[in-house]
């Protein structure tokens, strides 16, 4: 309907569309990992449990089967994309171009007396070109409609399945899908309208693509009817979770970052708005009704309030220190020319995206729900109804989740005040092969005694000229300070997670350690190239790494080795907010920037991180930890 209003067409610029897509991602990512995956685990555990089976074995099977279905949902989206690519190879680029060029198309229309025609051609050749452009636009719009329609079928299945099992899940999925369907509708209708002058024709193709959504619901209804056994429900919920997460990571986030054109803070803000829209609805549902297969009961699979008995201060400090000193591991890259050459932007993008996958999964699947569970246990009394307890638990968990996000933004403000250029240069330092080649040429020139060597690119050699060495050294040290400040809340998070549950602490240590390796490279490499001293680079890596166990010490001083359920809930909420904010605000944008046009690598890295994480969850579940 945007094409019926010039004002709305004007507002449909890439930035506003980036915010809409990121909000949709926030909604869908939150509901999929916080609610749907856990419910799949719970249903499988309930379905496979027999009299002779131990709780640990049933729990392990539940995690394993849910993971398999989650993977199948991701594979389904890739299979659908393969079909779409075969039907219309250029359709993905077409949809993005339609949205990016909307302003240009609008401007060309407003220059005419009749808003339904292109600028009148002056020569026969120009007339032919205009007609060709019209035909191409119509084809692009129609192909986008077909591709979007094919994608809408699994989304319709997902919404139907979610709504049948749990009203709030269906409602949440409908919000997320609708938010990203709006830009898709613009991508279909706008080029057809600008090419033909017919608004009705543009709307017709939107309706055709939209009908695929209820078609998916009909297919789901025909397959499952009104009810099914727990295992069948678990299969469907696992598939739905995989479908939704894949759409977010593979399509919505990369497209949103592309539209944002460097303003990644808007994408992060949009994601958090989407998450808060979602969690607000979950709070309201929590006050209205208690669902005994999700939330307080279902989501405590593998992680109950009793997990506080898993206190191990020594393990907590060990994991915190190990995660922090992954920065030093990254710094040791300066001792190997081969590793320096391999540390290209693409490989670092993979490392950051794997870390984001690990941290998003553990935060939303485990930490947030453990916060809800602990709050529910802590505020329970005979005067409160189950609905009141459930609603309050969700509300408190959300408040502390928000507190974790705000904490990262406050730290960023402090870092920016202390080292305004640190973040920018940290990213720039990651392009090491170019710097290494320039350094080798410099050494060769010094050996030959003339101080000069031919270079195909003089700008590369300027990187290691004497005039820039001091600047490189300063940037490396500033990066170390900035990373060190960021490491303090990460150390607190790892300590808190480890003292409450070893698998959570282990998972956080893996995720934090993975992204600390590129950060160590960003500190050590410029200092090494500036000073020629590898150990000086390592020294500054150690300085920044020490902030991680320092955060653990602060947490230990504050909470000791045991706390009541309400404090546990607060800590888990804050930790969840910290980890999600780091992933969405820093890791994913940096990974996408480093990957350049190869965003598929980032997508696969995130999924790899999630599967690394869920594999550890399966093993912990079988072990009964």
C-alpha positions as CSV (number, residue, x, y, z in Angstrom):
1,X,0.0,0.0,0.0
2,X,3.1,2.3,0.2
3,X,2.7,3.1,-3.5
4,X,-0.7,4.8,-2.8
5,X,1.1,7.5,-0.8
6,X,4.0,9.7,-2.1
7,X,4.9,10.5,1.5
8,X,5.2,6.8,2.3
9,X,7.2,6.2,-0.8
10,X,9.5,9.0,0.2
11,X,9.9,7.5,3.7
12,X,10.6,4.0,2.3
13,X,14.4,4.7,2.1
14,X,17.1,2.1,2.8
15,X,17.7,3.3,6.4
16,X,14.0,2.9,7.5
17,X,13.9,-0.4,5.7
18,X,17.1,-1.5,7.6
19,X,15.4,-0.6,10.9
20,X,12.3,-2.6,9.9
21,X,14.3,-5.7,8.9
22,X,16.4,-5.5,12.1
23,X,13.3,-5.2,14.3
24,X,11.9,-8.3,12.5
25,X,15.2,-10.1,13.2
26,X,15.0,-9.2,16.9
27,X,11.5,-10.5,17.3
28,X,12.1,-13.7,15.4
29,X,15.5,-14.5,17.0
30,X,14.2,-13.9,20.5
31,X,11.0,-16.0,20.3
32,X,12.8,-18.8,18.4
33,X,15.6,-19.3,20.8
34,X,14.0,-18.2,24.1
35,X,10.7,-20.1,23.6
36,X,10.5,-22.4,20.6
37,X,13.8,-24.3,20.9
38,X,13.4,-25.0,24.6
39,X,9.8,-26.2,24.0
40,X,11.1,-28.6,21.4
41,X,13.6,-30.0,23.8
42,X,10.9,-30.3,26.5
43,X,8.4,-32.1,24.1
44,X,11.1,-34.6,22.9
45,X,12.1,-35.3,26.5
46,X,8.5,-36.0,27.4
47,X,7.9,-38.1,24.3
48,X,10.9,-40.4,24.6
49,X,10.8,-40.9,28.3
50,X,10.1,-44.5,29.4
51,X,9.9,-46.1,32.8
52,X,13.4,-47.7,32.5
53,X,15.0,-44.5,31.1
54,X,17.0,-42.2,33.4
55,X,16.3,-38.5,33.4
56,X,19.7,-37.8,32.0
57,X,19.3,-40.1,29.0
58,X,15.8,-38.6,28.3
59,X,17.2,-35.1,28.6
60,X,20.1,-35.9,26.3
61,X,17.8,-37.4,23.7
62,X,15.6,-34.4,23.9
63,X,18.5,-32.0,23.2
64,X,19.8,-34.3,20.4
65,X,16.5,-34.6,18.6
66,X,15.6,-30.9,18.9
67,X,19.0,-30.1,17.5
68,X,18.5,-32.4,14.5
69,X,15.2,-30.8,13.7
70,X,16.7,-27.3,14.2
71,X,19.4,-28.3,11.6
72,X,16.7,-29.6,9.3
73,X,14.8,-26.3,9.5
74,X,18.0,-24.5,8.4
75,X,18.6,-27.0,5.6
76,X,15.0,-26.4,4.4
77,X,15.6,-22.7,3.9
78,X,18.8,-23.4,2.0
79,X,17.0,-25.9,-0.2
80,X,14.2,-23.4,-0.9
81,X,16.9,-20.8,-1.8
82,X,18.4,-23.3,-4.2
83,X,15.1,-23.8,-5.9
84,X,14.5,-20.0,-6.1
85,X,18.0,-19.5,-7.6
86,X,17.3,-22.1,-10.2
87,X,14.0,-20.4,-11.1
88,X,15.3,-16.9,-11.1
89,X,19.1,-16.6,-10.6
90,X,19.2,-12.8,-10.1
91,X,16.1,-12.5,-7.9
92,X,18.0,-11.9,-4.6
93,X,20.0,-9.0,-6.0
94,X,16.9,-7.8,-7.7
95,X,14.9,-7.5,-4.5
96,X,17.6,-5.5,-2.8
97,X,18.1,-3.3,-5.9
98,X,14.4,-2.6,-6.0
99,X,14.5,-1.3,-2.5
100,X,17.7,0.6,-2.9
101,X,16.6,2.3,-6.1
102,X,13.1,3.2,-4.8
103,X,14.1,6.9,-4.2
104,X,15.6,7.2,-7.7
105,X,12.5,5.7,-9.3
106,X,10.3,8.0,-7.3
107,X,12.4,11.1,-8.3
108,X,12.2,10.1,-12.0
109,X,8.4,9.9,-11.7
110,X,7.9,13.2,-10.0
111,X,9.7,15.0,-12.8
112,X,6.7,14.2,-15.1
113,X,3.3,15.6,-15.3
114,X,1.8,12.1,-15.3
115,X,3.3,10.1,-12.4
116,X,2.8,6.9,-14.4
117,X,5.4,7.3,-17.1
118,X,9.1,7.7,-17.4
119,X,10.8,10.8,-18.8
120,X,9.8,11.1,-22.4
121,X,12.5,9.9,-24.7
122,X,13.9,12.4,-27.2
123,X,15.1,9.9,-29.9
124,X,13.9,6.5,-31.1
125,X,16.9,4.9,-29.5
126,X,16.1,6.4,-26.1
127,X,12.5,5.3,-26.5
128,X,13.6,1.7,-27.0
129,X,15.9,2.0,-23.9
130,X,13.0,3.3,-21.8
131,X,10.7,0.4,-23.0
132,X,13.5,-2.1,-22.1
133,X,13.8,-0.6,-18.7
134,X,10.1,-0.9,-18.1
135,X,10.1,-4.5,-19.2
136,X,13.0,-5.2,-16.9
137,X,11.3,-3.6,-13.9
138,X,8.1,-5.5,-14.4
139,X,10.1,-8.8,-14.7
140,X,12.1,-7.9,-11.5
141,X,8.9,-7.2,-9.5
142,X,7.2,-10.4,-10.7
143,X,10.3,-12.5,-10.0
144,X,10.5,-11.0,-6.5
145,X,6.9,-11.9,-5.9
146,X,7.5,-15.5,-6.9
147,X,10.6,-15.8,-4.8
148,X,9.0,-14.2,-1.8
149,X,5.9,-16.4,-2.2
150,X,8.1,-19.5,-2.1
151,X,9.8,-18.3,1.0
152,X,6.4,-17.5,2.6
153,X,5.3,-21.1,2.5
154,X,7.5,-22.3,5.4
155,X,6.8,-19.1,7.3
156,X,3.1,-19.9,7.1
157,X,3.8,-23.4,8.3
158,X,5.8,-22.0,11.2
159,X,3.1,-19.5,12.3
160,X,0.4,-22.2,12.1
161,X,2.4,-24.7,14.2
162,X,3.4,-22.0,16.7
163,X,-0.2,-20.8,17.1
164,X,-1.6,-24.3,17.5
165,X,0.8,-25.2,20.3
166,X,1.0,-21.8,22.1
167,X,-0.9,-18.6,21.4
168,X,1.9,-16.3,22.4
169,X,4.4,-18.2,20.1
170,X,2.1,-17.9,17.1
171,X,1.4,-14.2,17.9
172,X,5.1,-13.5,18.2
173,X,6.0,-15.2,15.0
174,X,3.2,-13.3,13.2
175,X,4.7,-10.0,14.3
176,X,8.2,-10.9,13.2
177,X,7.2,-12.2,9.8
178,X,4.8,-9.3,9.2
179,X,7.6,-6.8,10.0
180,X,9.9,-8.2,7.3
181,X,7.1,-8.8,4.8
182,X,6.4,-5.1,4.6
183,X,9.7,-4.3,2.9
184,X,9.2,-7.3,0.7
185,X,5.9,-6.0,-0.4
186,X,7.5,-2.7,-1.3
187,X,10.1,-4.6,-3.3
188,X,7.4,-6.3,-5.3
189,X,4.9,-3.4,-5.8
190,X,7.2,-0.4,-6.4
191,X,9.0,-1.5,-9.6
192,X,5.7,-2.8,-11.2
193,X,4.0,0.5,-10.4
194,X,6.8,2.6,-11.7
195,X,7.0,0.6,-14.9
196,X,3.3,0.3,-15.6
197,X,1.7,3.2,-13.8
198,X,-0.8,0.8,-12.3
199,X,-1.0,0.6,-8.5
200,X,-3.6,-2.2,-8.8
201,X,-1.1,-4.4,-10.7
202,X,1.5,-3.9,-8.1
203,X,-0.9,-4.8,-5.3
204,X,-2.1,-7.8,-7.3
205,X,1.4,-9.3,-7.2
206,X,1.8,-8.5,-3.5
207,X,-1.5,-10.5,-2.9
208,X,-0.2,-13.4,-5.0
209,X,3.0,-13.6,-2.9
210,X,1.1,-13.1,0.4
211,X,-1.3,-16.0,-0.4
212,X,1.6,-18.4,0.0
213,X,1.6,-17.7,3.8
214,X,-2.0,-19.1,4.4
215,X,-1.2,-21.9,1.8
216,X,1.6,-22.9,4.2
217,X,-0.9,-22.9,7.1
218,X,-3.2,-25.1,5.0
219,X,-0.4,-27.6,4.3
220,X,0.4,-27.7,8.0
221,X,-3.3,-28.2,8.9
222,X,-3.6,-31.0,6.4
223,X,-0.5,-32.7,7.7
224,X,-1.1,-32.5,11.5
225,X,-4.8,-31.6,12.0
226,X,-5.8,-30.2,15.4
227,X,-3.5,-32.3,17.6
228,X,-0.5,-34.6,17.7
229,X,1.8,-36.5,20.1
230,X,4.7,-34.8,21.9
231,X,7.4,-36.2,19.5
232,X,5.5,-34.8,16.5
233,X,5.1,-31.5,18.2
234,X,8.8,-31.5,19.1
235,X,9.7,-32.1,15.5
236,X,7.6,-29.2,14.2
237,X,8.9,-26.8,16.9
238,X,12.5,-27.8,16.1
239,X,11.9,-27.2,12.4
240,X,10.1,-23.9,13.0
241,X,13.0,-22.7,15.2
242,X,15.6,-23.6,12.5
243,X,13.5,-21.9,9.8
244,X,13.1,-18.6,11.8
245,X,16.7,-18.4,12.9
246,X,18.0,-19.2,9.4
247,X,15.8,-16.4,7.9
248,X,17.2,-13.9,10.5
249,X,20.9,-14.8,10.2
250,X,21.0,-15.6,6.4
251,X,18.7,-12.9,5.0
252,X,17.4,-10.2,7.4
253,X,20.6,-9.2,9.2
254,X,22.9,-9.1,6.1
255,X,20.3,-7.1,4.2
256,X,19.7,-4.7,7.1
257,X,23.4,-4.1,7.5
258,X,23.7,-3.5,3.7
259,X,20.8,-1.0,3.7
260,X,22.2,0.8,6.8
261,X,25.4,1.7,4.9
262,X,27.8,1.8,7.8
263,X,25.2,3.0,10.4
264,X,25.3,-0.3,12.2
265,X,24.1,1.2,15.4
266,X,20.6,1.6,13.8
267,X,20.5,-2.2,13.0
268,X,21.6,-3.0,16.6
269,X,18.9,-0.6,18.0
270,X,16.3,-2.1,15.7
271,X,17.2,-5.6,16.9
272,X,16.8,-4.6,20.5
273,X,13.5,-2.8,19.8
274,X,12.3,-6.0,18.2
275,X,13.4,-8.0,21.2
276,X,11.7,-5.7,23.6
277,X,8.5,-5.7,21.6
278,X,8.6,-9.5,21.8
279,X,9.4,-9.7,25.5
280,X,6.7,-7.1,26.3
281,X,4.1,-9.4,24.7
282,X,5.6,-12.4,26.6
283,X,5.3,-10.5,29.9
284,X,1.6,-9.7,29.2
285,X,1.0,-13.3,28.3
286,X,2.8,-14.3,31.4
287,X,0.4,-12.3,33.6
288,X,-2.5,-13.7,31.7
289,X,-1.8,-17.4,31.7
290,X,0.8,-19.9,32.8
291,X,1.8,-22.4,30.1
292,X,3.0,-25.5,31.8
293,X,4.9,-26.9,28.9
294,X,7.0,-23.8,28.3
295,X,8.4,-20.9,30.3
296,X,8.9,-21.9,33.9
297,X,8.8,-25.6,33.4
298,X,9.6,-26.4,29.8
299,X,12.5,-23.9,29.5
300,X,14.2,-25.2,32.7
301,X,15.3,-28.3,30.7
302,X,18.9,-29.0,31.6
303,X,19.0,-25.9,33.8
304,X,17.0,-25.6,36.9
305,X,17.2,-23.3,40.0
306,X,19.1,-26.1,41.7
307,X,21.9,-25.5,39.3
308,X,23.2,-23.1,41.9
309,X,24.5,-26.2,43.7
310,X,27.1,-26.5,40.8
311,X,29.1,-23.7,42.5
312,X,32.8,-24.0,41.7
313,X,34.8,-20.8,42.3
314,X,38.0,-22.4,41.1
315,X,36.5,-23.5,37.8
316,X,34.8,-20.1,37.4
317,X,38.2,-18.3,37.7
318,X,39.9,-20.8,35.4
319,X,37.3,-20.3,32.7
320,X,37.3,-16.5,33.1
321,X,41.1,-16.4,32.8
322,X,41.2,-18.8,29.8
323,X,38.6,-16.7,28.0
324,X,40.6,-13.5,28.6
325,X,43.9,-15.0,27.7
326,X,42.6,-16.1,24.3
327,X,43.6,-12.5,23.5
328,X,47.2,-13.5,24.1
329,X,46.7,-16.5,21.8
330,X,45.7,-14.1,19.1
331,X,48.7,-12.0,19.8
332,X,51.1,-14.9,19.3
333,X,50.2,-14.8,15.6
334,X,53.1,-12.3,15.2
335,X,55.6,-15.1,15.7
336,X,54.5,-16.8,12.5
337,X,54.5,-15.2,9.0
338,X,52.3,-18.0,7.8
339,X,49.6,-17.2,10.4
340,X,50.0,-13.5,9.8
341,X,49.3,-14.1,6.1
342,X,46.3,-16.3,6.9
343,X,44.8,-13.6,9.2
344,X,42.9,-12.1,6.4
345,X,39.6,-10.3,6.8
346,X,37.6,-13.3,5.7
347,X,39.1,-15.8,8.2
348,X,38.6,-13.2,11.0
349,X,35.0,-12.7,9.9
350,X,34.4,-16.4,10.3
351,X,36.0,-16.4,13.8
352,X,33.8,-13.4,14.9
353,X,30.6,-15.0,13.4
354,X,31.2,-18.3,15.1
355,X,31.7,-16.4,18.4
356,X,28.4,-14.6,17.8
357,X,26.6,-17.9,17.1
358,X,27.9,-19.4,20.4
359,X,27.0,-16.4,22.5
360,X,23.6,-15.7,21.0
361,X,22.6,-19.4,21.4
362,X,23.7,-19.8,25.0
363,X,22.3,-16.4,26.0
364,X,18.8,-16.8,24.6
365,X,18.3,-20.5,25.0
366,X,19.8,-20.9,28.5
367,X,20.6,-17.6,30.3
368,X,17.4,-15.7,29.8
369,X,15.2,-18.6,30.7
370,X,17.3,-19.4,33.7
371,X,16.8,-15.8,34.8
372,X,13.0,-16.2,34.5
373,X,13.1,-19.5,36.4
374,X,15.2,-18.1,39.3
375,X,13.0,-15.0,39.6
376,X,9.9,-17.2,39.7
377,X,11.4,-19.4,42.4
378,X,12.6,-16.4,44.4
379,X,9.3,-14.5,44.5
380,X,7.1,-17.4,45.0
381,X,4.7,-17.3,48.0
382,X,1.3,-18.4,48.9
383,X,-0.3,-15.0,48.4
384,X,0.6,-14.8,44.7
385,X,-1.2,-16.6,41.9
386,X,0.9,-18.7,39.4
387,X,0.0,-16.1,36.7
388,X,1.3,-13.2,38.9
389,X,4.5,-15.1,39.7
390,X,5.1,-15.9,36.0
391,X,4.4,-12.4,34.8
392,X,6.7,-10.8,37.5
393,X,9.5,-13.3,36.7
394,X,9.4,-12.3,33.0
395,X,9.2,-8.6,33.9
396,X,12.2,-8.8,36.2
397,X,14.3,-10.9,33.8
398,X,13.5,-8.3,31.1
399,X,14.6,-5.4,33.2
400,X,17.9,-6.9,34.1
401,X,18.4,-8.1,30.4
402,X,17.9,-4.4,29.5
403,X,20.4,-3.4,32.2
404,X,23.1,-5.6,30.6
405,X,22.5,-3.9,27.2
406,X,22.7,-0.5,28.8
407,X,25.9,-1.4,30.6
408,X,27.6,-2.2,27.2
409,X,26.5,1.1,25.8
410,X,27.8,3.0,28.8
411,X,31.1,1.2,28.5
412,X,31.2,2.2,24.8
413,X,30.7,5.8,25.7
414,X,33.6,5.6,28.2
415,X,35.8,3.9,25.6
416,X,34.9,6.5,23.0
417,X,35.8,9.3,25.4
418,X,39.2,7.7,26.2
419,X,40.1,6.4,22.8
420,X,37.9,7.9,20.0
421,X,39.7,6.2,17.2
422,X,40.3,2.8,18.8
423,X,37.3,1.0,17.3
424,X,37.9,2.2,13.8
425,X,41.6,1.3,13.8
426,X,41.0,-2.0,15.5
427,X,39.1,-3.1,12.4
428,X,41.7,-1.6,10.0
429,X,44.5,-3.5,11.7
430,X,42.9,-6.8,10.8
431,X,44.0,-6.5,7.2
432,X,47.4,-8.0,8.0
433,X,48.6,-9.7,4.7
434,X,49.0,-6.3,3.0
435,X,51.0,-4.9,6.0
436,X,53.2,-8.0,6.1
437,X,54.0,-7.8,2.4
438,X,55.0,-4.1,2.8
439,X,57.2,-5.0,5.8
440,X,58.9,-7.7,3.9
441,X,59.7,-5.3,1.1
442,X,61.0,-2.8,3.6
443,X,63.4,-5.4,5.1
444,X,64.5,-6.4,1.6
445,X,65.3,-2.8,0.8
446,X,67.4,-2.4,4.0
447,X,69.3,-5.6,3.2
448,X,70.2,-4.4,-0.3
449,X,71.6,-1.2,1.3
450,X,69.8,1.3,-0.9
451,X,66.8,1.7,1.3
452,X,64.5,1.4,-1.7
453,X,62.6,-1.4,-3.3
454,X,60.1,-1.4,-6.2
455,X,56.5,-1.9,-5.1
456,X,53.4,-2.4,-7.1
457,X,51.5,-0.4,-4.5
458,X,53.2,2.5,-2.8
459,X,50.3,2.9,-0.4
460,X,51.1,-0.5,1.1
461,X,54.7,0.6,1.8
462,X,53.5,3.7,3.5
463,X,51.9,1.5,6.1
464,X,55.4,0.8,7.6
465,X,57.2,4.0,6.9
466,X,58.9,5.7,9.9
467,X,56.2,8.4,9.9
468,X,53.5,5.9,10.6
469,X,55.2,3.6,13.1
470,X,54.5,5.8,16.1
471,X,50.9,6.1,14.9
472,X,50.6,2.3,14.6
473,X,52.0,1.8,18.1
474,X,49.6,4.3,19.6
475,X,46.7,2.7,17.9
476,X,47.7,-0.8,19.1
477,X,48.0,0.5,22.7
478,X,44.6,2.3,22.5
479,X,43.0,-0.9,21.1
480,X,44.5,-2.8,24.1
481,X,42.9,-0.3,26.5
482,X,39.6,-0.3,24.8
483,X,39.5,-4.2,24.6
484,X,40.5,-4.4,28.2
485,X,37.6,-2.2,29.3
486,X,35.2,-4.3,27.3
487,X,36.7,-7.5,28.9
488,X,35.6,-6.5,32.4
489,X,31.9,-7.2,31.9
490,X,32.8,-10.3,29.9
491,X,34.8,-11.6,32.9
492,X,31.9,-10.9,35.2
493,X,29.6,-12.8,32.8
494,X,31.8,-15.8,32.6
495,X,32.3,-16.0,36.4
496,X,28.6,-15.7,37.1
497,X,27.7,-18.3,34.5
498,X,30.4,-20.7,35.8
499,X,29.5,-20.5,39.5
500,X,25.8,-21.2,38.7
501,X,26.3,-23.9,36.1
502,X,29.5,-25.3,34.6
503,X,28.1,-25.8,31.1
504,X,27.0,-22.2,30.9
505,X,30.4,-21.0,32.1
506,X,32.1,-23.3,29.6
507,X,29.9,-22.0,26.8
508,X,30.5,-18.4,27.6
509,X,34.2,-19.0,27.8
510,X,34.2,-20.6,24.3
511,X,32.2,-17.7,22.8
512,X,34.3,-14.9,24.4
513,X,37.6,-16.7,23.7
514,X,36.7,-17.0,20.0
515,X,36.3,-13.3,19.6
516,X,39.2,-12.4,21.8
517,X,41.6,-14.1,19.4
518,X,41.0,-11.5,16.6
519,X,41.1,-8.8,19.3
520,X,44.6,-10.0,20.3
521,X,45.7,-9.8,16.7
522,X,44.4,-6.3,16.5
523,X,46.5,-5.3,19.5
524,X,49.8,-7.2,18.9
525,X,50.1,-6.9,15.1
526,X,50.3,-3.1,14.8
527,X,52.6,-2.8,17.8
528,X,54.9,-5.5,16.3
529,X,55.0,-3.8,12.9
530,X,55.6,-0.4,14.5
531,X,58.4,-1.5,16.9
532,X,59.7,-4.7,15.5
533,X,59.3,-6.3,18.9
534,X,57.0,-9.3,19.1
535,X,57.1,-9.4,22.9
536,X,56.0,-5.8,23.2
537,X,52.9,-6.8,21.3
538,X,52.3,-9.8,23.5
539,X,52.8,-7.6,26.6
540,X,49.9,-5.4,25.6
541,X,47.8,-8.4,24.9
542,X,48.4,-9.6,28.4
543,X,47.5,-6.2,29.8
544,X,44.1,-6.3,28.0
545,X,43.6,-10.0,28.8
546,X,44.1,-9.4,32.6
547,X,40.8,-7.4,32.6
548,X,38.9,-10.6,32.2
549,X,40.0,-12.3,35.4
550,X,39.7,-8.8,37.0
551,X,36.0,-8.9,36.1
552,X,35.8,-12.3,37.7
553,X,37.4,-11.0,40.9
554,X,34.9,-8.1,41.0
555,X,32.0,-10.6,40.7
556,X,33.5,-12.8,43.4
557,X,33.8,-9.9,45.8
558,X,30.2,-8.9,45.1
559,X,28.5,-12.2,45.3
560,X,30.9,-14.7,46.7
561,X,30.2,-18.3,45.8
562,X,26.5,-18.4,46.5
563,X,23.4,-16.2,46.2
564,X,19.7,-16.5,46.6
565,X,17.4,-17.2,43.5
566,X,16.4,-13.5,43.0
567,X,20.1,-12.4,42.9
568,X,20.8,-15.3,40.6
569,X,18.0,-14.3,38.3
570,X,19.3,-10.7,38.3
571,X,22.8,-11.8,37.4
572,X,21.7,-14.1,34.6
573,X,19.5,-11.4,33.2
574,X,22.4,-8.9,33.1
575,X,24.8,-11.5,31.7
576,X,22.3,-12.4,28.9
577,X,21.9,-8.7,28.0
578,X,25.7,-8.2,27.9
579,X,26.3,-11.2,25.6
580,X,23.4,-10.4,23.2
581,X,24.5,-6.8,23.0
582,X,28.1,-7.7,22.2
583,X,26.9,-10.2,19.5
584,X,24.4,-7.9,17.8
585,X,26.2,-4.5,18.3
586,X,29.8,-5.5,17.7
587,X,30.5,-9.1,16.5
588,X,28.0,-9.4,13.6
589,X,28.5,-5.9,12.2
590,X,32.3,-6.4,12.2
591,X,32.1,-9.8,10.7
592,X,29.8,-8.6,7.9
593,X,32.1,-5.6,7.3
594,X,35.2,-7.9,7.1
595,X,33.5,-10.4,4.9
596,X,32.6,-7.8,2.3
597,X,30.4,-9.4,-0.4
598,X,30.9,-12.9,1.1
599,X,28.2,-12.6,3.7
600,X,27.3,-16.3,3.3
601,X,30.6,-17.0,5.2
602,X,29.2,-15.0,8.2
603,X,25.9,-16.9,8.1
604,X,27.6,-20.3,8.0
605,X,30.0,-19.1,10.8
606,X,27.0,-18.2,13.0
607,X,25.4,-21.6,12.4
608,X,28.7,-23.3,13.1
609,X,28.9,-21.5,16.4
610,X,25.3,-22.5,17.3
611,X,26.0,-26.1,16.5
612,X,29.3,-26.1,18.5
613,X,27.3,-24.8,21.4
614,X,24.3,-27.2,21.1
615,X,26.7,-30.1,20.7
616,X,28.2,-29.3,24.1
617,X,24.6,-28.9,25.5
618,X,23.7,-32.4,24.2
619,X,26.8,-33.9,25.9
620,X,26.2,-32.1,29.1
621,X,22.5,-33.3,29.1
622,X,23.6,-36.9,28.6
623,X,26.1,-36.5,31.4
624,X,23.4,-35.1,33.7
625,X,25.3,-31.8,34.4
